[in-house]
Amino acid sequence: MDASSHFTLSTPIFEDLWSREKMRRLFGDAQMLRYWTDVEVAIARVQAKLEIIPQDAADGIISTGARMNWDIAKLRDRVAATSHHVIPFIEQFREACPGESGQYLHFGATSQDIIDTGAILRAKDATSFILRELDFAIVALKNLAEAEISTVMAGRTHGKQALPITFGLKVASWLAEMKRHRDRIVSMSNRIFVASICGAVGTGAFIGPKALEFSRLAAEELKLGWDPVPWQASRDRITELLTTMIMVGSSIIRIGQELFALQKSEVEELQEPHGPEQIGSSTMPQKRNPSMAEGLITTGLMLRGQINLAVEIMLIEHERDDGRWQMEFRLIPEIFMLLDAQLGTLVTLLNGLKVNREKMRANIQDEFAGEPIVKRLSEYIGRQRAHEILHRCFMQSHDEKRPILETLLADNTVKKYLSEDDLQRLFQPEHYLGASEEIVRLALADAGFAS
């Protein structure tokens, strides 16, 4: 197939920028058919156990499922001809079954049973990949937080310098956020990974009195949860899964934006790894761009852009309809592939990140001392009066383009209570870090790392 006909995420030239091979394989057609086959085999095995279909028919289906080689081109042509997702799959499967066993394939099931349960199996495996990558990211953040627990830098609010913090504290906030995401994913698993094998409208009428026992045992066979209430039209499980993954990606955007901002030429507090063949510009040989941080942002925005559709899929009419449901065919793979790529880039970036501690310290502006000076001066004249005096001094310093220390030493009230040595000490950010280091230790402990 010509590359131009591929979706963006799977174009051979650019696909490695936004996805990775292992997750692409998981969401390829071959794996989809494997999951569908697993569902049909589980249905046959359980139905034979409950004497709903003959054992020899189940044996034929099971053995065929184990050795099935799919004709993808034929499936594609038949899907186009039938306008149906599953019938061509059933046709090929049935034709490959020995004797009459194929007549018992898909017995009492509906197409959405196969698609939904197969999708849940695949999402369960994809989620295990995400959890593994999330663990790698958490370890990388842990290592960085420990290494930079005492590294002093400017804390910034509204894009302006505010008060000093440690870089370890900044990283600890990322670590805590990613740990919460991991907790969310684990805690939702029992709600999300539930089989849907309930027949055309959820009643199991074709199976008869054994319908609920059958669906429960089929779920157990597939190592999935079971819910007696059909969820064919209740897509909250899928929406919760997808929106949780989008939340993880949004947190990575936040980290990426910070890593991007701190690499700016005027800041240069961080430097991401730069490969020996990496090129920043086709015209400017000096450029060393923050490409990995930018990639985190780009991929994350593509991921976050799916949020409306992830919620839209919940609006199913009656007991089933395809108007929104079919969007999941593209939504689920793309969200998992984008997030997996984001996590991979994040881990590589964090593990190779260079921290310019000297520049972090040098970048801190004297203006941070406003709060510690107010605190000290308030011991003599009260907080409100101290704040008013310091505000006036700082505004004067701005207007006159004069060092703030010089302005403060010229103020009669300030110099009455604070000596030049007092002020010099208050201008040392190391003395105004609050509980920064203790917070980092607590974040590490909460994430399961002994401090």
Protein Blocks (a to p, Z undefined) as FASTA:
>chain_A
ZZklpcfklgfklmmmmccfklmmmmmmklmmmmmmmmmmmmmmmmmmnomacfklmmmm
mmmmmmoccdfklmmmmmmmnopaklmmmmmmmmmpghjllmmgoghiafklmmmmmmmm
mmmmmmmmmmmmmmmmmmmmmmmmmmmmmmccdddeehiafbdcdfklmmmmmmmmmmmm
mmmmmmmmmmmmccddebjnonommnommlmmmmmmmmmmnopacdfbacklmmklmmmm
mmmmmmmmmmmmmmmmmmmmmmgfklomaccdddfkbcfbfklmmbccffklmmmmmmmm
mmmmmmmmmmmmmmcghjbdfklmmmmmmmmmmmmmmmmmmmmmmmmmmmmpccdfklmm
mmpcfklmmmmmmmmmmmmnojklmmmmmmmmmmmmmmnopafklmmmmpmklmmmpcfk
lmmmmmpmklmnojmlmmmmmmmmmnopaZZ
